[in-house]
Amino acid sequence: MNISFSPPDISQKEIDNVVEVLKSGWITTGPKTKLFEKKISKYLGTERVVCLNSATACLECILRVLGVGPGDEVITTAYTYTASASVVDHIGAKLVLVDVKEESFEMDYDSLFNVITEKTKVIIPVDIAGIPCDYEKIFSIVEKNKGKFVPENEIQKLYNRVIVIADAAHSFGAEYKGNKIGNVADFTSFSFHAVKNLTTGEGGALTWKSIPELNNDELYKKVMLMSLHGQSKDALSKSKLGAWEYDIIDTAYKWNMTDIMAAIGLAQLERYDAMLERRKEIIEKYNNAFKNYNVCLQNHYVKEYSSSGHLYLLRINKIDETRRNEIIVYLAKKGIATNVHYKPLPMHTAYKGLGFNIDDYPKAYMQYRNEISLPLNTKLTDEEVEYIIKKVKECLN
C-alpha cells in the first residue's frame, strides 16, 4: 500500500465550484468569499466571520486590531506550531511560553496563572489535534487576574481583562460545552490549509463572540481594511460604475481570501458533517485497536467536548526519540506516511534565538519524544485503516 498522511478530500463539487468562478470573470475577493463568510457564520452560530488567506494572518490581524505591540506580553503554549507564536514576534510584543500539563498536550493552567503580569494582554490557547482546551478554566484564570490588567485603548477597555484568542487551526467543527469552537473564546482563528479537515488550499477565518459594547460591523470593517492594504474600498466595490476612487487609510497588509479559495471552501462546508463523522469512525477504530497496548491515547469525544478529529496522536510509552524515529521509518517502508506533532518551539533555532530553552519545558519534551501521528483523513478506506493498525501493532509487539 501507499498511504498518504493527509491528502485533501476533493470531490467533483469542489472542482465544479472552482470552474464556475474561473468562468465568472471574478477570481479575487468577491461574492463567493462573502457567501463563504456567511455560511461559516451560520455554521458556527456567530454574528460575523472574516475569511483571510491563512490562520496566521487571522491571528496577527486581530492582535494588531487589539493594539497589542511593544511593551506587551502574549502567552501561548510551548507545544504548538510556530504560527501560534511567530505572530507575537511580528507585532513586537514579548512572547511568553508555558509548559504543558503532565501527560497532556494542553498547556499547564497552573503555570498559565503564574505567568500573567500587568503587561499581559492576550492568551493564545491551542486546540491540539482538534480537541478543545479547557476554556472554562482559562476564563476563570483570566478573571482571577483581572486586577492586573492595564487597558491601553478603547477595545481593550471593553474587555478590561486579558483577552483570549483561540488558535483553533485544528478544531473547525469541534464543540465545547454545547457551543461550537468559534463561539467560545473572545476571538478564534481557524485554518483551511491543504492538510486541514476543511480546506481551501490556503486560507483561514477569524470570528469572535459578540459582546454588548462591541460594534461587530465596525470590527469587521477594521479587519477588512487591515487585510487589503488599508484601502477604503475592495476590488469588487471599485468595479462598480464610476466608483474607481479610493483612499489608503493605513499602511496595512495583504491578507485577503480569493473567490477561487472560497469556492473550494463552500463545497467542503456542504460535505463537512459527513467528513467529521468519518473521522470519528477512524478514531474509534484506532482507539479500539490500541486500547490494551502500552500507549497513551487522547480523548476526542467526551461529555464536555467533541473534537474535530483532526489528528491522531499516539504516544508509545517507554521509548525515546531514536526508537520513535525508527518506527516512523519502518512504517514508511511499509507504505504508511506518519508525522510528529509537534517538535516543541524551544527546540527550534528561531526560538532558541529568542532565549527559549527546552530544559525549561520538560513536560513538553516528554510529550514529544515518543509521539507519532498516524494517518487520519477522509480518503482512508477501511482496508487501509486495518492495514495501518496491523503494522503499528507489529511495532508495539
Helices and strands as residue ranges (DSSP letters): H 12-24, H 31-44, E 49-52, H 55-65, E 73-77, H 83-90, E 94-98, H 109-115, E 120-124, G 128-130, H 135-144, G 146-148, H 154-159, E 163-167, E 175-176, E 179-180, E 187-191, E 204-208, H 216-227, H 235-238, H 259-290, E 295-296, E 305-306, E 312-316, H 321-333, G 345-347, H 349-353, G 358-360, H 362-369, E 371-374, H 382-396
